Amino acid sequence: MLSLGVPAWEIILRAAAVYLAVLLGLRLSGKRELGQMTVFDLVVLLLLANAVQNAMVGPDTSLTGGILAAGVLLILNAGVAYLRLRRRPLRRVLEGSPTLPILHGQVLERNLRREGLDREVLETALREHGVARVEDVEMAVLEIDGSISVIPTGGTTHRIRHPVKFLRHA
């Protein structure tokens, strides 16, 4: 139960490789994927965890191997968080940057396409902020956490409490 079935260094390398691969995959999926989770997102998250478990510990099924892999993941996550706060260029790579879907009452279609958003989803977010028409928006910002901040024309910033979850439309 406590003895490892494979060398510790192998579990450490496997866990680190899986962490980096999942981090890269989530980063490439876009910031709108970081908003509120749907049932589908939860299913993917659970299946992803199950899929990478064997990749991290290989044939080792010991308690020690699982704890070692979990420890590596926590240490790597703390390291990435530390570097993200200390190195601004790395922060942009890891988190991305905000995107303007609306500026001066005009929808920026190119930005919508790049983020995988459609007008209906954007208009829903505006209504959540109490804005009825796109023309009444000075600026809307898709934040790095998936939420949308809205500045009405002649108004102040209103940010919804929970990030809006966007659906990918083909």
C-alpha positions as CSV (number, residue, x, y, z in Angstrom):
1,M,0.0,0.0,0.0
2,L,2.8,2.4,0.8
3,S,5.6,1.1,-1.4
4,L,5.9,2.6,-4.9
5,G,5.5,0.4,-8.0
6,V,7.7,2.7,-10.1
7,P,10.5,5.1,-9.2
8,A,9.5,8.3,-7.5
9,W,11.3,10.4,-10.1
10,E,9.1,8.8,-12.8
11,I,5.9,9.8,-11.0
12,I,7.2,13.3,-10.5
13,L,8.1,13.7,-14.2
14,R,4.8,12.2,-15.3
15,A,2.8,14.5,-13.0
16,A,4.7,17.5,-14.1
17,A,4.2,16.7,-17.8
18,V,0.4,16.1,-17.3
19,Y,0.1,19.4,-15.3
20,L,1.8,21.4,-18.1
21,A,-0.3,19.7,-20.8
22,V,-3.6,20.3,-19.0
23,L,-2.5,23.9,-18.2
24,L,-1.7,24.5,-21.9
25,G,-4.9,22.9,-23.0
26,L,-7.1,25.0,-20.7
27,R,-5.2,28.1,-21.7
28,L,-5.7,27.4,-25.4
29,S,-9.4,26.8,-24.8
30,G,-10.0,30.5,-24.1
31,K,-11.1,32.6,-21.3
32,R,-14.8,32.1,-21.8
33,E,-14.2,28.5,-20.7
34,L,-13.2,29.8,-17.3
35,G,-16.6,31.2,-16.5
36,Q,-19.4,29.4,-14.7
37,M,-19.3,25.6,-15.2
38,T,-22.2,23.8,-16.9
39,V,-23.0,20.1,-16.4
40,F,-21.1,19.4,-19.6
41,D,-18.0,21.2,-18.2
42,L,-18.2,19.2,-15.0
43,V,-18.4,15.9,-17.0
44,V,-15.4,16.9,-19.1
45,L,-13.4,17.9,-15.9
46,L,-14.2,14.6,-14.2
47,L,-13.3,12.6,-17.3
48,L,-10.1,14.6,-17.8
49,A,-9.0,13.9,-14.3
50,N,-9.7,10.2,-14.8
51,A,-7.9,10.1,-18.2
52,V,-4.7,11.7,-16.9
53,Q,-4.5,9.8,-13.6
54,N,-2.8,6.8,-15.2
55,A,-0.5,9.1,-17.2
56,M,0.7,10.6,-13.9
57,V,1.4,7.5,-11.9
58,G,1.7,4.8,-14.6
59,P,1.3,1.3,-13.3
60,D,1.7,2.5,-9.7
61,T,-1.5,2.2,-7.7
62,S,0.0,2.8,-4.3
63,L,-1.2,5.4,-1.8
64,T,2.3,6.8,-1.8
65,G,2.3,7.2,-5.6
66,G,-1.1,9.1,-5.5
67,I,0.1,11.4,-2.7
68,L,3.4,12.0,-4.5
69,A,1.5,12.9,-7.8
70,A,-0.9,15.2,-5.9
71,G,2.0,16.9,-4.1
72,V,3.8,17.5,-7.4
73,L,0.6,19.1,-8.8
74,L,0.1,21.3,-5.8
75,I,3.8,22.4,-5.8
76,L,3.7,23.1,-9.6
77,N,0.5,25.1,-9.2
78,A,2.0,27.2,-6.4
79,G,5.1,27.8,-8.5
80,V,3.1,28.9,-11.5
81,A,0.9,31.2,-9.3
82,Y,4.1,32.7,-7.8
83,L,5.7,33.3,-11.3
84,R,2.5,34.7,-12.7
85,L,2.4,37.3,-10.0
86,R,6.1,38.2,-10.3
87,R,6.6,38.2,-14.1
88,R,4.1,40.3,-16.1
89,P,4.9,38.8,-19.5
90,L,4.3,35.3,-18.1
91,R,1.0,36.5,-16.7
92,R,-0.2,37.5,-20.1
93,V,0.9,34.1,-21.6
94,L,-0.9,32.2,-18.8
95,E,-4.0,34.3,-18.4
96,G,-4.4,36.1,-21.7
97,S,-5.7,39.7,-21.8
98,P,-9.1,41.2,-21.8
99,T,-11.0,41.5,-25.1
100,L,-13.3,44.3,-26.3
101,P,-16.5,42.8,-27.9
102,I,-18.1,46.3,-28.0
103,L,-16.5,49.8,-28.4
104,H,-18.4,53.1,-28.8
105,G,-21.7,51.2,-29.4
106,Q,-20.3,49.1,-32.2
107,V,-19.9,45.3,-32.0
108,L,-16.3,44.2,-32.9
109,E,-17.2,41.1,-34.9
110,R,-13.5,40.0,-35.3
111,N,-13.1,39.9,-31.5
112,L,-16.4,38.0,-31.2
113,R,-15.2,35.4,-33.6
114,R,-11.8,35.1,-32.0
115,E,-13.4,34.5,-28.6
116,G,-16.0,32.1,-30.0
117,L,-18.9,34.4,-29.0
118,D,-22.1,35.3,-30.9
119,R,-24.3,38.3,-30.7
120,E,-27.1,36.6,-28.8
121,V,-24.8,35.7,-26.0
122,L,-23.3,39.2,-25.9
123,E,-26.8,40.7,-25.9
124,T,-27.8,38.4,-23.0
125,A,-24.8,39.7,-21.0
126,L,-25.8,43.3,-21.7
127,R,-29.3,42.7,-20.5
128,E,-27.9,41.2,-17.3
129,H,-26.2,44.6,-16.8
130,G,-29.4,46.5,-17.5
131,V,-28.5,47.6,-21.0
132,A,-31.1,47.1,-23.7
133,R,-29.2,48.1,-26.8
134,V,-25.6,47.7,-28.1
135,E,-25.7,51.3,-29.1
136,D,-26.0,52.3,-25.4
137,V,-22.7,50.7,-24.5
138,E,-19.5,52.8,-24.5
139,M,-17.4,49.7,-23.9
140,A,-17.8,46.0,-23.0
141,V,-14.9,43.9,-21.9
142,L,-14.6,40.2,-21.9
143,E,-12.4,39.8,-18.8
144,I,-9.7,37.1,-18.4
145,D,-11.9,35.2,-16.0
146,G,-14.8,34.9,-18.5
147,S,-17.0,37.7,-17.1
148,I,-18.1,40.7,-19.0
149,S,-17.8,44.2,-17.7
150,V,-20.0,46.8,-19.3
151,I,-19.6,50.6,-19.3
152,P,-22.8,52.2,-20.6
153,T,-22.6,55.4,-22.6
154,G,-22.2,58.2,-20.0
155,G,-22.3,55.6,-17.2
156,T,-20.0,53.8,-14.8
157,T,-18.7,50.2,-14.8
158,H,-20.9,47.4,-13.8
159,R,-19.5,43.9,-13.5
160,I,-21.7,40.9,-12.9
161,R,-21.0,38.9,-9.8
162,H,-20.6,35.5,-11.4
163,P,-18.9,35.1,-14.8
164,V,-21.1,34.5,-17.8
165,K,-20.6,31.1,-19.3
166,F,-20.5,31.2,-23.0
167,L,-21.4,28.3,-25.3
168,R,-19.1,27.6,-28.3
169,H,-21.0,28.0,-31.5
170,A,-19.6,26.5,-34.7
